[in-house]
């Protein structure tokens, strides 16, 4: 046991001595001085006429077979797609002054539901117009003036819907006008 410990300490002492005697690698001077290293020139070997490099000397020729290139690539979007706004193609491209009306999509109401919707629309329009009349002649701030213009727009749209007998839409627009007119009266 003592002998084994003695050998390990000798090995450790020998490693430390080697490290200490070698010195610092950063402070060690290079073997070739730089002044003479710049002047050194490489020596080229001359080729003899009998020995020439052939294709076999360069290495084996590799035949790489690549898979066929796909015909389509998947585009990567870096930004959201732009909205494309264009004019819809017209069915009558001649000098026809009549414009095609957009088809009207309205829910089918029974005659009883239609009568109730008509009554509610007329009632809401009456309330909205009465509230608008009470705001006439008063000094309105910017928010109140904006409300008045929105109410008038809803009333106009509700009357247009009533002309084409779209009573559910007329009722909805008249109800919006009524709610906004009550808000306007409350802010006066």
Secondary structure, DSSP 8 states (H G I E B T S, - for coil): -HHHHHHHHHHHHHHHHHHHHH--TTTS--SS-HHHHTT---------SS----HHHH------------S------SS-----------S--SS---------------HHHHHHHHHHHHHHHHHHHHHHHHHTTS---HHHHHHHHHHHHHHHHHHHHHHTT-HHHHHHHHHHHHHHHHHHHHH-
